[in-house]
């Protein structure tokens, strides 16, 4: 047979699948449906790296297998194409972001096609397409009309060099991670989405979905629901009361000082009473350079300033306590003020030790400064007047009751989750469809006028004053109020990149609909997504945002289910050969184009799946790639030992049935690495057998096809195995033929293993004894001893008790 040439056969079959629309999903089909989703990529200038194909191949395997099993499979792909990286690239290289995006998408699509994924390209979407972002804008308007979109003053991390706001994660050591410029804090009027209104449901409904546990845990931790009490601490010689939220109201007798956020309005209100205002302001200036993430980092050195001239009163003990400011308290979390109980909180303890503040133990055995420290969640109250002697649980309840009866506080549930900042002062994003009218205030753009198009401009660079570049486009900004007709201005902020990705999975159901984001019939048929795989880095933002949007759309009757995804899995990262994350700066990035060119797409796919446990990070190894290519070369050469026959070879039949069972299970459970290992073992047996029937070969090729679709299609056609492989059915195994008739049974003497025997799985004790007695070790263990008892479990164990 001619040599295996992937560069020839892979292009041939990719063209065939395109021409015949082999992987096109049909709406409202009689077959059972399954909707498989992978996270659509951001089309960067660098193109794909070898990390991208790992999750795509894993679900492509499931998609192909399910089609062979008779399912109507939706497995789509599109582009998350708005965002800052493209804009920065465009600014640096003086190329319009729209042109950059178009070029990048073409490159990405060519790469994906070259790897042979079975995406339904007829449903391709692009978040920068006006026909797409029309519905992103429409969803925003519904959120606004229902009170879930609002505008407010909000602090942001501002990079003077990049001229943009930065997320907390983009600030490293007080500097911009991109350009290393010192970041400052600015207060900016921002659009917000009230995701906190869904906080309870976002936690509680996790009980109804099949997400891997670490995904659920990350979601719950990010939302951060905690039950406790709101307590009012009076400020001495004023009518002011500082509200704090605490999960441990039982420890209030141990509250020896208070801490407020440097941004707390109390500082401005009482600045005339503050004796060290210059020191306070200098500290606030330093804090303004830090991100929220840096401020709350547990391991960092504790800093702060006492507010001289202000004292608080512990509302229960009635004692005066000092008030401090410190960066570890955030205005954006809780009330921006805390009661500090240093005996029972590590951060409060470190702070108190540094500044010489009082430490009072109120949970017996729970003082973290003592060697006998146990646990503050258990134990009895001490130094706490009417709570003394109570267990923690009972003390909490009694304190909350006392607070309510004396108007000193309330029972309360708090969340770490903050409302979603939904503004960007940049060009490359969806325009926010709101008009600012001097008479009517904020007025939505009428739905029939959507999409509100992003204007085509020559200058899209950010402005020095922090406003969006759209603010400089008079013909865009100047408009009339849709409500009263007066002169008005358009909103010039654009939406963040998360906007388009929060609902994209719905558009795949009906991507060309001009009258709705998708038809009711399409949504009823396809949603919810049956299986969604994505990176762990998107667990707390994208996954949370999309669940929020979906729940809102469910509430207003647009979608039929309260959750968007039935199942969520995640994959481990592919590292460089040096076990470090792939990056251009480390010089360890592997381009999949090179692997496809040198070894073939099927080799790339096989190695991506064979590399290791799908959920764990693994290093890329060129030797492993070469090993997978050798495996496919051996598969190619199986044609040389092929003989006629529509039944399995008798000597291979049981192994083939076992392999069908294992591979079918492994593919569905993201264990393609062990499925491939089983196919390698079967290949070895084929070669050892010296010939295989067409039935043997058909099943082997079908089992390998989801991993290596090109070579298997070609071998099927070249060897006249009947029609096209992609039109065939998944093989079925016979359970009886997966069970071994002969088993290896341990033989024990007085419970200690001495040797093993091979017996029929149905053998009785007499048959086992007869075989065991022929083993030399039997006589050695029975000499001068008497058999007292025999313990025999058919097919499992034979234990001889001797004395």
N, C-alpha and C positions, 0 to 999 in steps of 0.2 A: 504494500500500500504506500502511496506517496507520503512525503513527510508532512508533519503537523505544522501548518503555517497560520498562526492566529491572525496575523495582519490581513490575511485574505478572507478567511471564513467569518471573522467577527463583523467586518463591514458588511459582508453579504447578508448575514442574518439580521443585523440592525436595520438595513434597508428593507428587508422582507417584512419585519414586524411593523415598520412605519407604513409601508405600502398597504398592508392588509389590516392595519389598525387592530392588531392582535390583542392589545391590552386595553381596548376601549371598554369602559363601564357603561351600562345601560340603565337609565332611570326607570323605575317601576317595572322590573323584570320579574318573571315568575320564579327564578332561582332564588335560593337563600342569598342574602347580601352580607358582605363584610366590608367595612370601611377601615382601611389601614392608613395611618398618617405618620409621616416623618416631618420634623421641623423644616420648614422651607428656609433656604440659606439666604444670608446677606451676600449679594454678588460683589465681592471685593475685587480690587484690581489684581490681587495675587492669584485669583482662581482657586480651585479646589486644592486641598492638601489631603494626604492619605487618611486623615481623621474623618473626613466627610463620608467616604464610602462605607465605613464600618456600620453605622446605624441604618444607612440606606439599604445595604446588602442584606442585613438581618431581616428587615421587614419585606424586602423584595423576595426573599426565600419563602416567607409565609404567603405572600401574595400569589406567587407562582404555584405553590402547592395547593392553595385553596381553589384556584381556578381549575386545576386538574381534578379536584374533588367536586366540581360542579357549582361552585359559588360565583355569584356576580360580584366581582371585586373592584372596589374603588381604591386606587393607589395613585394619588395625584402629586403634582409638583408645581411650584411657583416661586416667586421672588419677593423677598422682604426688602424692597429696594430704596425706600427713603432713609435718610439718616446722615449723621455727622461725618463718618469716614469718607463717604463719597464727596460730600461738600468740601471737606478739607483737601482731598486729593484734587478736586476741581480748582480750588483756589490756588493751590501750590503750582499746578501745571497749566493754569489759564485755559481750562477746558470746561465747558458748561456741564453741570451735574447730569443733565438729561442725556448728553452724549456719552459721558463716562458710564452711566448706568446701562445704556443700550449696548455699549461695547462689552461691558462686564457680563451682562446677561447672556449675550451670544457665546462668549468664551465658556461660561459655566455650563450652558446647555450643551455645547459641543462635547465638553468633558463628560457630563453625565451620560450622554448618548453613547460615547465611546466605551463606557463601562458596561452598557447593556442593561440598564435598569428598566423594569417593565412599567414605567409610569404611563398614565393615561395623559398624553400630551395635549389631547383635545380640550382638557380642562385647565390648562396652564393659566396662572393668574400673575399679576404684577401690581404691587401696592401703589406704584406711581402712575398707573393707568387711570385717567379721569373717570372711566366707566367703573373702576373699582373704588377709588376714593370718594366718589359720589356717595356711596353707601357707608363709608367710614364717617363722612360728614353727617349723613342722615342719622346714624346711631348717636353721634354727639348731640345733635339737636333733640333727640328723644330724651337723652340723659338730662339736658338742660331743662326741657319742659317738665320733667319729673323732679326737679330740684336736686339732681345729683351732679350737676356741673355748675360751678360757681367761681367767682374771682375774688382773690384776697391777697393782702400783702404777705409775702413769704420770704424768709432768708434763703439765699442761694450762695453756692460757692462760685466766685467769679474769677476767671483767668483773664488778666488784662492783655496778655499776648494773643491768646486764641480768640479773645473777645466773645466768650461764651460761658454759660453756666455749666458747672460740672456736677455729676453725681458724686456722692460721698466716696464711692469706690474709686473715683478717678483722681482723688487727692491723696498724694503720698508724702508724708512728712511735711504737710502744709504747702506742698507745691504741686503744680499741674503735672500729671504723669506723662503728658505728651511733650511739653516744652520745658518743663522744670522751672517755670515762672512761679513766684510766690503768689498763692491764691488769697483773695480777700473775700470777706462776707459782705454781700449786698442784700438790701431788702428790695424786693421787686413784686409788682402786682402780677400775680400768676393765676392762670386757670387751674382749677383743682377738680378732681372727680371724687365723689364721696364714697369711696370703697369701704370706709369704716361702717357705713350703713348696712353692709352685708357681712360684717366680720363674724358674727355668730354662725350664720349659715355656711360661710366658707370653711369653718371648722367642723360643724356638726354633720354636714353632708359628705364629709370624707368617709363616714361610716358606710356610705352607700356605693362606693366605687372601689374598683380593684386596682389600687396603686401599690407599688412596692413600698414597704414600710418606711424606708428612709425618705421617700418623697413626702409621705403623709407627715412624718415627724418634722421635716423642714418647713412645711406649710404651717403646721400648728405653732412651731417656734417663732416663725416670722410674724404671724398674726398676734401671738403672745397674749392670749386671754388669761386674765388673773382676777380672782375674786378677793375682795377685801372691803375696806372702808374709806370713805372720804372724811377727813378730820380737819376742823378749823382751829388754827393756832392764832390767838390774838397778838397783835403788835402792841407792845407797851405804850401807854399814853397816846392812844389813837383809837379810832373806830375800825381800823383795818384788821382783817383776819386773813391769814395765809391758809389756803386750802392745800392739803397734801393727800395723796392717795397712798395707802399702804396695804399690803396683803397680811401684815402682822400687827393689827391694832392691839393685840394682847401685850405687845412689848413697849407700849407707850411710856410706861414709867421709867424705861431705860433710855428715852429720847433726851439726850443731853445737849444737843445743838441742832440747828436747822441749816440747810443749804438751799439756796435758790440759784436758778440759772443766771448767768451774766446778762442775759437779755430780758430779765424779768421787769415788768413795768413798775414794780415797787421802787426800783432804784431811781427812776425819773421822778416818780410822784413825791418821794421823800428826800430828794437830793439836798434840800436845805438843812435837813437834820443830820446828814451824813458828814462825819468829821474828817474822813480820809477819802474824799471824793476823787482827788487826783490819782491816788493809788488804785482805787476801784476802776477808774476810766482807763488807766494804763493796762490793767489786767484784762479788761474787756477787749482792748485793742489787740492784745496777744491772742486771746481766745478766738477772735474773728478770723485768724489765719488758719484755724484747724477745722477739719471736717467733723461731722457728728461721729463718724466711725472712730477717728483718732481720739476724740474727747471721751468716749465711753470704753476705750480699751482698758481691760482690767489690769494688765501688767505695767501700765505706765506709772510714772512718778506722780503722786498726788500734789496738786497745786490749788491755791485758793487765797482769798483775802477776807478777813472779818469786816463786816459792815459796822464801823464804830459809830455809835449814836442811835442804833436800832437794836431793840431786844424783843424777843418773842416770849410768850407765856405758854408753858406746857398746860393745855386746858384741863388735864386730869390731875397732875401733881401740883399745879399752880406755881411751879418754880420758874424763875427767869432763866432763859437760855440764850446764848449768842446766836446771831444769824450771820452766815458766811455766804460768799459766792464761790462757786467752783465750776470748772469746765465739765465735770462729769455729770452735772445735772443739765438736762436739755429742756428748753421751753417747749419743744415739739412733742415731748412725751409726758403724759400725765398732766400735772398742773404747773410744772416748772419749779416745784418746791418739794423738798423731802424732809421728813423727820429722821434724824440720824441716831441709830441705836448701835453704837460702836462695839458693845460687848458681843453682839450677835450678828454682825454683818462685816465681812472681810474688808470691803472698800471703806466703810465708815470707820472701822478699826484702824486701818492704815492711816487715814486722814487724821483721826483723833490722836494717834501716837505721834505723828509728825508735828502737830500744832499744840500738843499738850492739853487736850480737851478731856473732860471727865468721861470715865467709862464705868457704867453701872450694870452689873449682872442682874437679869430679871428672869432667866430660865435656868433653873438649878442644873449645873453640869454642862451648860451650853455656852459658857464664856470662852470665846475663841482664843483669848490670850493665855489660857491656862492649859497645862499639859493634860489634864483630865477631861478636856473638851470632848463632848459626845455629839449631840445633834439638837439643834434648836427647834426642830419640828416635833420633838418629844420632850418629856420632862414636865416638872411642875414649876409654877410661877413663884418667884421670891422677890422681895423688895418692891412689891406691887400692891400694897394696901389690901383692898377688897378682892383682889385676884389671887392672893397668896394661897398656895396649896392646890390650886386648880391645875388640871392637865391642860396642855396647850389648846386643844380643840374646844374644851369647855370655856377656857378663858377668852378665846376669840368671840364666842357667842355672847358671853356675858358683857364684854366690852362694847360690842356693837349695840346691844340692847341699851346699855348705859348712855352711849353717844346719842341714840335716837331719843331717849326719854329726856335728855338734858339739852337738846338742840345743839349738840356739839359736832354732829356729823351724821353720815348715812352709810348704809350698806351699799356697795358699789362694785360693778364689774368694769375693769379697765382693759384696754388693748394696747399692745405695743405698735400695732399697725397704724400708719398715718395715712391721711388722704393722699391721693395720687396727684403729684404735680404734673399738669398736663400742658405746659407751655414750653415752647422753645423760641428764642429770639434769633432764629436762623431762617434761611431761605428754603432749603430742601426738605420740605415736609408738607403735609396737608394743610391748606389754609383753614383756619377756624371760622365757621360760617356764622359770625355774629357781627352786628352793626352797632356802633356806639352812637346813640342819639342824645343830644343835649336835653331834649324834652322827655323822651320815652325811656331813657336808660339803655340797657342791653336789649337788643331786638334780634331774634333769629332771622337768618336769611330764609325766605319762603322755600319750602321743600321743592316746589316746581322749578326753582331757579338753580337747583343743584345739578351738576357739581359746580361749586365755586372754584374756578380754575386758578391754578398757580400761574401768575403772569410770567410770560417769557421775557427775561431781562438780560442785559449784558453784564450789569454789576450785581453780583449776588454775594459780595463780601460782607462780613458782619460789620456793624457800625461801632464807632468809638464810645458812644453813649449807652451801649447795651441794648438798643432797640433793634428789632428785626430789620433786615434789609428791605422788607416790604414797606416799611414806614416811609422810605424815600421815593416810593413810586406813586406819584400824585394821582394818576389815572386809576390806580387800584384802590387807594385809600379814600379818595373823595367819592361819595355816593349819596343816596337819599334814603331816609328812613322808610323801611317797608310798611311801617305802621302809620306814620303821620305825614310822610312826604317831605319833611324838612331836611335841610342839609345835615349830613351825618358822615361818620368815618367808619371804615371797616376795621375789624380786629386785624392786627398785623403779626401777632404771634402765630406760629405754626404748631402742629401737633408733634408729639414725640414719636420716635420710631416704633414704640410699643403699640401705637394706635392700630396700624394696619394688620399687625400680627395677632390682635386680640379677637379677631372674628374670621380670619381667613379660611378656616376649616369649613365654615358655613358656605362660603362662596363656591368652593369646589363642587358642592352639590348641584349647582345650577349657574355656572360661571358667565353665561352670556345673557342672563336675564336683565332687561332694561327697565322693568317695572317694579322690581323688588330685589333685595339683596340675594334672595333665592325664593323659588315658589314654595308654597305650603306643601304641595305634593312631594317635591324633591326633598324638602327638609324632613317631612314625615317618613319618607322612604329611607334616607341615608343616615339621619342623625338619631342618637348620638354616635360619635366616632367610636368604633369598637375597640381600637387599639392605637394608642399614640405613644411613639417612642421619641425621646429627646434627651438633651444633656442635663445633667444635674445643675449646671450653672443657670438654667432657666426655670428651676423649680419654684423659686420664691417670687420672681417678677412676672415673666411671661405667663407661666401657668396660673398664677393667682389672678393676674389681670384678665386673662381670657375666661376664667371661671366666673369672675365678677360680671363681665359684659354679658356672658351667656345667661347668667341668672337674671340679669335685668331684662334681657330680651324675652326670656321665659315669662317674667312677670307681666310684660305688656303684650303677650300673646303672639310673639313673632316666631319663637322656636318651640318645639313640642316637649322638650325635656329640661329638667332643672340643672342637670350637669352636662357639660359638653363631651366628656370622654369617659367611657366605661372603664378603660384600662390604661394605665400609664407605666411604662418601663423606662429604664435609663441605661446608658452605656458608659463604659470606661473610656478614658482618653488613650489615644495612641501616642506614645512618647518617642523621642528620638532614640537612636541606638545608644546614646549616653545616658538613657533613663531620665532625661530632662524634657520638659514641655517643648514641643517643636516651635521654633521662632527663627525669623531671619537673622536676628542678632546672634543667636547661638550657632547658626550655620548648620542646623540639623533637620531642616525641613525637607520632606520627601515629596516630590511632585508625582501624582498618580499618572500623569501623561508619560513620564519616563518609564514607569513600570509597564504600562500598556504597550508602549513602543518596544521595549526590550523583551518582555515575557508574555504579553497578551493580557486582555481584560479578564479572562477566566482565571488566570494565575493570580492576578490582583485580588479578585473576588474570593478565590479559594483561600489565599493567605490571610486576607482580612478576617475571615471567619475561623480559620484554623489557629490563629495567633494566640488564643487563650480565652479565659473566662470573659464572656461578653460584658459583664457588669464591672470588670476591674481594669485599671490602667495597665497597659502592656507596652514594652519597648519594641520598636520596629527592628527587624533583623533581616538583612539582605540574604543571609544563608537560608532563612526560612522561606523566602520568596523563591529561591532557586529549588528548594526541596519540593515546593508545590508545583513548580513547572515540571520537574521530573515525574511527579505523580501523574500529571495530565499527559505527558509523553507516553507513559505506560498505558493509560486509558486508551489513547489513540491506537496503540499497537494491539489492543484486544481484537481488532478486526482480523488479525492474522490467525487467531485460533477459533474463529467463529464457524459453527457448523449448523446445518438446518435442524429445526426442532421447535415445536410450539409448546413444549412442556419443559419444566425445569429439569436440569440434570439431577439424577437421583442422588448423587454424592454431594450436591450443593443445595438441594431443596430446603433442608432445615435451616441452614445458615442464611439463605436468601430470605426466608420468612422472618427469621430473627432480625435481620438487617432492616427489612421493611418496617417492622415494629419499632425498632430503636430510632431509626432516622426520622420516622413520622413524628415520634414523641419529641425528639431533640429539636427539630425545626420549630415546633410550636412553643417550645420552652427556651428559645434563644440559646440552645446548646449545640450550635452548628459545629463547633470544634470537635465534639465527641461523635457527632454524626459523620463527619468527614473521616475521622479515625476508623469508624466502623466500615465505611466504604473502602478505605485503604486495605483493611483486613480482608474484606471480601475480594478485592482485586488480587491480593496475594493468593487466595484460594483458587481463584479463576486460573491464574498462571500455573499454579501447582497442578491443577486438574488437566492441563494441557489442551483442553478444548471446552467451549461453552456453547450452549444452544442460543438460538435467537430469543427465546423466552428469557433465558438468563440475562442476556445482553439488554433486552428492552427494559427490564426492571432496573438493572443497574444504571442505565442511562437516565431513566426517569427519576430515580432517587438522587442522582448527581445533578440533574438539570437545574434545580433552583439555585444551586451554588455556581455552576459553570454552564450557563445556558447555550453558549455558542458552539462549543465543541460537541456537546451532546446532540444538539439539533443536526449538526453536520454528519456525525457518525450514524445517526438514525436514518438520514436520507441516503448516505453512501451505501449503507448495508441493506437497503430496501426492507426496513422493519415495519412498513405499513403506514402510508399517509405521512403526516407531519407530527413530530413529537408534541408540538404545542397544541395539537388537537386531541391528544390522547388523555387517558384517565390515570389517576394515581393508583399504584398497585395496592392490593389488599392482602393482608397476611391472615393465615389460618392459625389461631391461637394454639391449637393442638400441636401444630408443627413447630412452635417456638419453645416447646417444653422438652428438655432432654430426657430420654428414657433411661440413660445410664447416668448415675450421679456418683460423685466422690464423697464417701462417708468416712468421718473420723472414727477411729477405734480407740477407746480410752480404757485404761485400767485404773480403778479407784479414782476416776475423774481426771486423770492425766493422759493427755494425748500421746499415743505411742506410735501409731502409723495410720495410714488411710487405705481404704479398699474401694474398688469400683463395683457397684451393684446396681441392679435395676431399681428405679425409683419406687417400684411397688414390692420390692423384696421383703420377705418376712424375716424374723429373727433366726430361724433355722438356716435359711439361705445365706444370710449374712455371716452366721457362725461358720458355715462350711467354707466360705471364701476366706474368712479371717484366719482360720486354722492353717491355711496353706502358706501364710506369711511367716517367715523365720522369726520375726519379732514376737509372734503369738506364743511360741514355745518358751522363749526367754522370760516372758512376763507371767507365765502360768506355772513354771517349775516350782515344785514343793509347796504349792499353794492350792487352796480349795476355792472353787467358784461358789460364792454365796448367793449372788443375785446378778441378773442381766437386765439392764435398762435399755430399751430399744424404742426409738422413734423412727418410723418408716421414712426413708429418704433423708434423714437428718443426722442421727447419732446412734452409736452402739457403745454402751459403757458396761464394762465387766467388773463387778465388785468381787475382789478376791481377799482371802485371809490366810 
